[in-house]
Amino acid sequence: MNLRSSSQVNNGTDNGKPEVTGSSSAEFAALLQELALQNTSGNSGSPAASLDSSSLSGLLWQQLGGMDEAYNAISGEITETKPTDYEELIQNASAKYGVPVDLIKAVIDTESSFNPNVVSSAGAKGLMQLMDGTANGLGVSDPFDPAQSIDGGVRYLSYQLKRYNGQENMALAAYNAGPGRVNKLGVSNDLELMANLSQLPEETQAYIGKIERARAKYAV
């Protein structure tokens, strides 16, 4: 379903998976902190290995609550914004987490059309459509705050990129459908993923194409 208007639109994604809160949220945050310490201490293993533990993968995705596409604009006045309003925030997040600027913009465009106030039917919020549990685990106290949403969302996306050794379509599929579904395909690169794309939900198939088209607008 694709419901749009000039002032209210939500391209956020969710698939209705339950959000984990309470002690699980604290565990999620602890795992993130442990991961960060591993990465900064010169872990001899590959980035994918440190990120691909079943406990981290499962908890990350439970917290995210899935990202199947839904359109459900929140009530009340919504402020229209544009990519240039967030240029500095996006540039900073790109430098901090090593995610290309045009990819960040494409994800925000596809998720929320650069509207910081949207909420999906499953409760995903803000520019990068974070679920509350995920936001908490990423240190995002206000998902409607563009600075926090961009930092948290790009941080999560960077985890997926590292998990799949920089394979962007695999990372995007995981961002949308969850890493569990991607891993079940048994593929190791974007070429193999695209050859097996029909095995993923239709929403994810469309999501990758939407990101690609959006990214073309922001390529330097």
Disulfide bonds with the S-S distance in Angstrom:
none
